[in-house]
Amino acid sequence: MRKAYLAILVACGLLCAAPTPFAFAKTKLSFAFVTDPTHEMYVYAIRKGIVKSDKIDLELVTLAIPALIQGFLGKQYDVVETSMIAIPRAVERGLNVSMLFTAIGRLSPGPTLDIWVKKDSPVKSVQELKGKKIAVFGLGSTALTMIRVALAKEHKLNVALQGGDFNWVQLPTAVIPAAVQRGETEAGCLLYGQVFEARKTGEFRSIYSGVDVLTREAGARMVLPVIVGYPEKITQDEESYKEFNRMLVASLRYASQNKQEVAAAVAKTSNVSTEFLINVLDGIATFKTPVEEADLKALDYFWNAAKDVGILKSVPSARSLAWKPAMVP
């Protein structure tokens, strides 16, 4: 009898001490974003375990742009980065999305959406490039779309990809500077690292910048990438998505406050300089919430401007797509 009693006590003790299998289970969320050193800085603190969560198990997935587009349209991930120009097109096709984070994609002032010529080029204005070749890294890229809208709005130019005022020529990003230097194209659009080098070396000069035009017209800084989720998934577990935003905000702020550490660490594993990455971090906009009123204002302006010049067929209201908890501190 005594042995049976002791056995019961031991069993009860084990049952009471053992955690229930579901008590500490974390929700798994996948976050897909473009493979890029700058983005690695944004998630550095998450990868290193500096920013942690006891609520979600966040899987970070890096993808090339074509795979990212496919993942966005196919809803393969819980949270995904996409271009702001892709959102109205997706909505038009019947895809429901909620914008979780826009602050990460704000354009910094400076030559981000510029057209460049070599330093000794006789070209002095963008109007002189009518009928000439302009090298671009993607005919459907967000950056080129924004440049086209700015040109159409400011100068009333025909910015059609074919049959317009300019001969847009798609080339691999890496060869654009050489193509402009050799005179194979009269001008070119440079990507972020190339812009940094162009300003540093003085080998190229900008003859047109779309950033100031769009910012002035919108009354807000433009937004390029947007991080979205899908309403049907979000409503099943809003707390997990709030936790995702908390983690990303914390990681971004860690990168902004520890620029040298983060930039140097990312530079070691990528073919870019620490100096360039610090320059990127210097341009991160301050924000109070992941989605802010100014971001909605910028998106509404650009989507409608793109519709005006025939790039988009229909546009939603940015506010209708904003996830409300993302606008709360």
Backbone torsions as a table, in degrees:
resi	resn	phi	psi	omega
1	MET	NA	-43.5	179.9
2	ARG	-61.6	-41.9	-179.1
3	LYS	-65.1	-40.0	179.2
4	ALA	-64.1	-40.3	179.5
5	TYR	-63.0	-44.9	178.8
6	LEU	-62.6	-38.6	179.8
7	ALA	-63.1	-39.5	178.8
8	ILE	-65.0	-41.9	179.0
9	LEU	-62.6	-44.8	179.0
10	VAL	-60.7	-44.9	-179.4
11	ALA	-61.7	-42.9	178.8
12	CYS	-63.6	-40.5	179.4
13	GLY	-62.5	-42.1	179.7
14	LEU	-65.4	-40.8	-179.0
15	LEU	-66.9	-38.8	-179.4
16	CYS	-71.1	-34.9	-176.7
17	ALA	-77.9	-31.4	-175.3
18	ALA	-73.8	131.6	177.5
19	PRO	-69.7	146.4	175.3
20	THR	-66.8	145.2	-173.1
21	PRO	-61.8	-18.5	-176.7
22	PHE	-103.9	-9.8	-172.1
23	ALA	-63.1	-37.1	-174.6
24	PHE	-115.9	15.9	179.3
25	ALA	-70.9	132.7	178.0
26	LYS	-93.3	148.0	173.5
27	THR	-77.9	133.5	178.5
28	LYS	-90.7	129.2	175.1
29	LEU	-126.8	138.5	175.7
30	SER	-105.5	137.0	179.5
31	PHE	-126.1	112.4	-179.6
32	ALA	-103.4	132.6	179.1
33	PHE	-146.8	167.2	-173.1
34	VAL	-69.7	142.6	176.0
35	THR	-70.5	109.9	-175.0
36	ASP	-165.2	136.8	-179.3
37	PRO	-58.5	-35.4	-179.2
38	THR	-64.4	-37.9	179.6
39	HIS	-70.6	-30.8	176.6
40	GLU	-62.9	-31.4	176.4
41	MET	-66.2	-36.5	-177.0
42	TYR	-67.0	-30.8	-178.8
43	VAL	-106.7	9.3	-176.8
44	TYR	-53.4	-48.5	-176.3
45	ALA	-66.7	-28.2	176.8
46	ILE	-73.5	-46.5	179.6
47	ARG	-60.6	-37.0	-176.7
48	LYS	-83.8	-4.1	179.7
49	GLY	79.3	10.6	176.8
50	ILE	-71.4	-41.3	173.2
51	VAL	-103.3	117.8	-175.7
52	LYS	-121.9	170.3	175.1
53	SER	-144.5	139.6	173.1
54	ASP	-101.3	10.3	-178.5
55	LYS	-112.5	-37.7	-177.6
56	ILE	-128.4	151.4	172.5
57	ASP	-106.7	103.0	-172.0
58	LEU	-92.6	119.2	176.5
59	GLU	-94.7	121.3	179.2
60	LEU	-95.2	122.6	-176.8
61	VAL	-121.3	119.3	178.1
62	THR	-102.2	136.3	-174.8
63	LEU	-139.5	152.6	169.2
64	ALA	-70.2	159.3	-173.5
65	ILE	-56.8	-45.5	179.4
66	PRO	-58.4	-42.2	179.0
67	ALA	-68.2	-33.8	179.1
68	LEU	-66.8	-42.1	177.6
69	ILE	-61.4	-44.5	179.0
70	GLN	-62.4	-41.9	178.6
71	GLY	-64.7	-36.5	178.4
72	PHE	-66.0	-51.3	-176.9
73	LEU	-69.4	-31.4	-178.8
74	GLY	-90.0	0.9	179.4
75	LYS	53.5	43.1	-177.2
76	GLN	-78.4	-17.9	-176.8
77	TYR	-126.2	158.0	-179.5
78	ASP	-71.6	-40.6	179.3
79	VAL	-131.6	137.1	-175.7
80	VAL	-146.2	144.9	174.5
81	GLU	-87.1	137.4	175.9
82	THR	-144.7	166.3	178.8
83	SER	-79.3	150.3	-177.9
84	MET	-67.1	-25.7	179.9
85	ILE	-75.7	-21.0	-180.0
86	ALA	-76.3	-22.1	-174.2
87	ILE	-66.4	-50.9	178.6
88	PRO	-60.5	-36.0	179.5
89	ARG	-66.5	-39.7	178.8
90	ALA	-67.1	-42.3	179.5
91	VAL	-63.0	-39.8	178.5
92	GLU	-61.1	-31.5	179.3
93	ARG	-84.1	-0.6	176.2
94	GLY	98.9	9.1	178.9
95	LEU	-85.9	125.6	178.5
96	ASN	-91.0	127.1	179.8
97	VAL	-133.6	155.6	173.0
98	SER	-125.1	129.0	179.8
99	MET	-80.6	118.7	-177.4
100	LEU	-96.3	-31.7	-173.1
101	PHE	-152.6	118.9	177.2
102	THR	-116.7	-23.0	-174.5
103	ALA	-60.5	-30.2	-177.9
104	ILE	-66.2	-21.5	-173.8
105	GLY	-101.9	10.0	-177.2
106	ARG	-68.8	134.9	179.0
107	LEU	-75.6	131.4	174.7
108	SER	-80.0	151.4	174.3
109	PRO	-60.2	149.5	179.9
110	GLY	127.0	-177.7	-172.5
111	PRO	-78.8	60.3	-178.0
112	THR	-85.9	-37.4	-179.5
113	LEU	-116.2	63.5	-173.5
114	ASP	-111.3	160.1	169.9
115	ILE	-111.6	127.8	-172.0
116	TRP	-115.2	146.7	171.9
117	VAL	-126.4	163.7	177.4
118	LYS	-69.1	156.6	-168.3
119	LYS	-60.5	-30.1	-178.1
120	ASP	-100.4	16.1	178.7
121	SER	-67.2	141.8	177.5
122	PRO	-74.7	-12.1	-178.1
123	VAL	-67.5	127.6	-178.1
124	LYS	-113.1	-19.7	-178.8
125	SER	-143.7	161.6	-177.6
126	VAL	-67.6	-27.1	178.9
127	GLN	-63.5	-28.5	179.1
128	GLU	-71.3	-8.5	179.4
129	LEU	-92.3	3.7	178.2
130	LYS	-57.3	129.3	-180.0
131	GLY	79.3	-2.9	-177.2
132	LYS	-98.3	164.2	-179.9
133	LYS	-83.0	131.8	174.0
134	ILE	-123.6	118.9	-179.2
135	ALA	-77.5	133.3	178.9
136	VAL	-133.4	155.1	-176.8
137	PHE	-90.5	-0.8	177.2
138	GLY	-178.3	118.9	-178.8
139	LEU	-64.3	-28.0	179.5
140	GLY	-101.5	10.1	-175.9
141	SER	-67.4	152.7	178.1
142	THR	-62.7	-41.5	-178.1
143	ALA	-60.2	-47.7	179.9
144	LEU	-65.3	-38.9	177.8
145	THR	-58.4	-41.7	-179.7
146	MET	-68.2	-39.7	177.0
147	ILE	-62.3	-43.6	-179.7
148	ARG	-61.5	-43.8	179.3
149	VAL	-63.1	-43.2	-179.9
150	ALA	-61.8	-44.1	179.3
151	LEU	-63.1	-42.2	-179.3
152	ALA	-66.7	-41.6	-178.1
153	LYS	-71.6	-41.3	-174.6
154	GLU	-82.8	-40.5	-172.8
155	HIS	-116.7	2.3	179.5
156	LYS	56.8	35.8	-179.1
157	LEU	-86.0	154.4	175.5
158	ASN	-83.7	108.7	-173.0
159	VAL	-104.9	21.1	178.3
160	ALA	-58.3	145.7	-179.3
161	LEU	-67.0	-28.2	176.4
162	GLN	-132.2	133.1	178.0
163	GLY	79.6	12.1	179.1
164	GLY	-94.8	-162.3	-178.0
165	ASP	-74.9	-18.7	-176.9
166	PHE	-123.5	152.6	176.0
167	ASN	-101.0	90.7	-179.0
168	TRP	-75.2	126.1	-177.8
169	VAL	-120.2	117.3	-179.9
170	GLN	-81.6	126.4	178.8
171	LEU	-133.7	158.1	171.9
172	PRO	-57.4	138.2	-175.7
173	THR	-51.5	-42.6	-173.5
174	ALA	-65.1	-24.8	-174.9
175	VAL	-97.1	-5.4	-176.3
176	ILE	-60.5	-47.4	179.3
177	PRO	-57.4	-42.3	-179.9
178	ALA	-66.4	-38.5	179.3
179	ALA	-62.5	-39.9	178.0
180	VAL	-69.7	-42.0	-180.0
181	GLN	-61.5	-39.5	-177.3
182	ARG	-82.1	-6.4	179.8
183	GLY	81.9	13.3	178.1
184	GLU	-70.5	-28.1	170.6
185	THR	-133.2	149.7	-178.3
186	GLU	-75.0	-24.6	-177.5
187	ALA	-154.9	173.3	179.8
188	GLY	-158.4	155.3	173.4
189	CYS	-99.2	126.1	-176.3
190	LEU	-102.6	149.1	177.6
191	LEU	-86.0	172.4	-168.9
192	TYR	-51.8	-51.6	-179.2
193	GLY	-64.0	-35.4	178.8
194	GLN	-69.6	-36.4	175.9
195	VAL	-61.8	-43.9	179.4
196	PHE	-58.8	-46.2	179.7
197	GLU	-67.6	-38.4	179.8
198	ALA	-61.8	-40.5	178.7
199	ARG	-70.9	-32.3	-177.3
200	LYS	-74.9	-42.6	-174.7
201	THR	-89.9	-26.4	-177.4
202	GLY	77.1	12.1	-178.8
203	GLU	-74.8	-18.6	179.6
204	PHE	-131.4	157.3	174.5
205	ARG	-134.9	148.1	-178.6
206	SER	-85.4	134.2	175.3
207	ILE	-111.6	-6.2	176.0
208	TYR	-156.7	137.9	176.8
209	SER	-130.5	124.8	-179.3
210	GLY	-88.9	-15.5	-175.3
211	VAL	-60.6	-51.3	-176.5
212	ASP	-63.3	-38.8	179.8
213	VAL	-60.6	-52.1	-176.7
214	LEU	-66.8	-40.3	179.6
215	THR	-64.2	-42.7	179.3
216	ARG	-64.7	-45.2	-177.7
217	GLU	-68.1	-37.7	-178.2
218	ALA	-81.1	-26.5	-174.4
219	GLY	75.1	21.1	-179.4
220	ALA	-162.3	157.9	176.9
221	ARG	-69.9	136.2	-179.9
222	MET	-65.7	156.2	178.3
223	VAL	-117.8	130.7	176.8
224	LEU	-98.0	-85.1	178.2
225	PRO	-77.6	150.4	176.9
226	VAL	-130.8	140.3	177.4
227	ILE	-99.4	125.4	-173.5
228	VAL	-127.2	162.4	170.7
229	GLY	-132.3	-175.9	-177.7
230	TYR	-116.6	126.3	-173.7
231	PRO	-51.0	-39.8	-177.3
232	GLU	-66.3	-27.6	176.4
233	LYS	-83.2	-41.2	-177.0
234	ILE	-62.2	-43.9	-176.8
235	THR	-63.9	-21.5	178.7
236	GLN	-75.2	-22.2	-176.8
237	ASP	-160.9	70.0	-177.0
238	GLU	-61.1	-34.5	-176.9
239	GLU	-62.6	-35.0	179.3
240	SER	-67.9	-36.7	179.1
241	TYR	-73.6	-33.2	173.2
242	LYS	-63.7	-38.7	179.2
243	GLU	-67.8	-37.2	175.2
244	PHE	-58.3	-49.2	-179.9
245	ASN	-61.6	-39.9	178.5
246	ARG	-59.6	-44.3	-178.9
247	MET	-64.6	-43.2	-177.9
248	LEU	-68.2	-39.8	175.6
249	VAL	-59.1	-47.0	-178.7
250	ALA	-63.5	-39.4	-179.5
251	SER	-68.1	-41.9	177.6
252	LEU	-62.0	-42.3	-178.1
253	ARG	-70.7	-33.1	175.6
254	TYR	-63.9	-44.6	179.9
255	ALA	-61.9	-41.8	-179.3
256	SER	-66.5	-32.2	-177.4
257	GLN	-90.7	-11.9	-178.5
258	ASN	-132.3	54.8	-170.7
259	LYS	-59.9	-46.3	-175.7
260	GLN	-63.3	-46.2	179.6
261	GLU	-60.2	-50.5	-175.2
262	VAL	-68.1	-46.8	-178.6
263	ALA	-63.0	-42.6	-179.6
264	ALA	-64.7	-40.3	-179.1
265	ALA	-66.4	-42.7	-179.8
266	VAL	-71.2	-36.3	-179.7
267	ALA	-61.8	-31.2	-179.4
268	LYS	-63.9	-28.3	-176.2
269	THR	-108.4	9.7	179.8
270	SER	-139.6	162.4	-176.4
271	ASN	-90.5	50.1	177.8
272	VAL	-137.1	160.3	-176.7
273	SER	-87.1	153.4	174.6
274	THR	-59.6	-38.9	-178.3
275	GLU	-60.1	-43.0	179.1
276	PHE	-63.9	-44.5	-177.7
277	LEU	-65.6	-37.1	175.9
278	ILE	-63.7	-38.2	177.9
279	ASN	-60.8	-38.8	177.3
280	VAL	-64.7	-45.9	-179.6
281	LEU	-64.4	-31.9	176.9
282	ASP	-62.5	-26.0	-176.9
283	GLY	-90.8	-2.2	179.2
284	ILE	-63.5	126.1	-178.9
285	ALA	-71.6	145.2	172.8
286	THR	-74.6	146.7	-179.6
287	PHE	-151.4	150.9	178.0
288	LYS	-97.7	-32.0	179.5
289	THR	-136.0	156.2	-179.1
290	PRO	-58.6	-34.8	174.9
291	VAL	-123.7	126.9	-177.8
292	GLU	-122.5	163.5	-178.3
293	GLU	-55.9	-40.3	-178.6
294	ALA	-62.5	-33.6	178.7
295	ASP	-66.8	-42.1	178.5
296	LEU	-64.0	-38.7	178.4
297	LYS	-63.0	-44.2	179.9
298	ALA	-64.6	-43.7	-179.4
299	LEU	-65.6	-44.4	178.9
300	ASP	-59.8	-44.3	179.9
301	TYR	-61.3	-49.7	-173.8
302	PHE	-67.9	-43.4	179.5
303	TRP	-59.1	-42.4	179.7
304	ASN	-70.8	-35.8	177.1
305	ALA	-65.5	-40.8	177.9
306	ALA	-64.2	-34.9	176.1
307	LYS	-67.9	-40.7	-179.4
308	ASP	-59.4	-34.4	-177.3
309	VAL	-98.3	9.3	172.8
310	GLY	86.8	11.3	-179.4
311	ILE	-83.6	-35.7	175.8
312	LEU	-114.3	148.3	179.3
313	LYS	-89.3	-42.3	-179.8
314	SER	-144.6	155.0	-177.8
315	VAL	-136.3	140.9	174.9
316	PRO	-87.0	172.2	170.2
317	SER	-81.2	130.9	180.0
318	ALA	-60.3	-38.0	-178.7
319	ARG	-62.7	-34.1	-178.5
320	SER	-67.7	-18.9	-178.5
321	LEU	-101.7	-11.4	-177.8
322	ALA	-74.0	130.6	175.7
323	TRP	-74.6	118.5	-172.2
324	LYS	-55.6	-43.5	178.8
325	PRO	-61.6	-21.1	178.8
326	ALA	-74.7	-9.6	179.4
327	MET	-104.4	10.6	179.0
328	VAL	-110.9	129.9	-179.2
329	PRO	-58.6	NA	NA
